[in-house]
Amino acid sequence: MADNRTSIQRHLNMAAIRSVSTKPELKLRHALWHSGFRYRVNDKRLPGKPDIVLPKYRTTIFVHGCFWHGHNGCKYASIPKTNTDFWTEKITRNRQRDQDVWRQLEAKGWSVIIVWECELKKDQLQDTIDKVSLTIRNNGKVLQQTRDTRNKARLQYHAERLQQRQREQQLNIELRQKFPH
């Protein structure tokens, strides 16, 4: 099927597509806020400027458009009939960049959640929000367990160092008594 818009109309249409605060993002943010989660939006300090960042849970959320990020098996992710090579290459680059960003975030200790645009449609919205909320809370539990383990190891290390210093002091006292100056 040929494009039924002029090149100027198509250009204006494509230029109007937003990259931040899209309707699916706003739906998810609104639902998370009402579920009690507090977050940052598009944090530039993290790779890929995640759509939603929950520092307390060390979790990032990306809301992907099914078309732009090539959602497999989704009816909204079809390749246009015109300029197919360009779109195939563009979507492939987007997917590769997404994977690179996820790896960078995970290497920095962040959990990554991907929410697809089609999962935020009315019929799936509540299920998606429930899944995302559960994942965030589980990430928080894992993070707290990791912190607890680190704190326990830190306390044990300090106790061992204190015992070692006390043994060294006792040994010095004994040596001074045996070999006075």
Secondary structure, 3 states (H helix, E strand, C coil): CCCCCCHHHHHHHHHCCCCCCCHHHHHHHHHHHHCCCCCEECCCCCCCCCCEEEHHHCEEEEEECCCCCCCCCCCCCCCCCCCHHHHHHHHHHHHHHHHHHHHHHHHCCCEEEEEEHHHHCCCCHHHHHHHHHHHHHHHHHHHHHHHHHHHHHHHHHHHHHHHHHHHHHHHHHHHHHHCCC
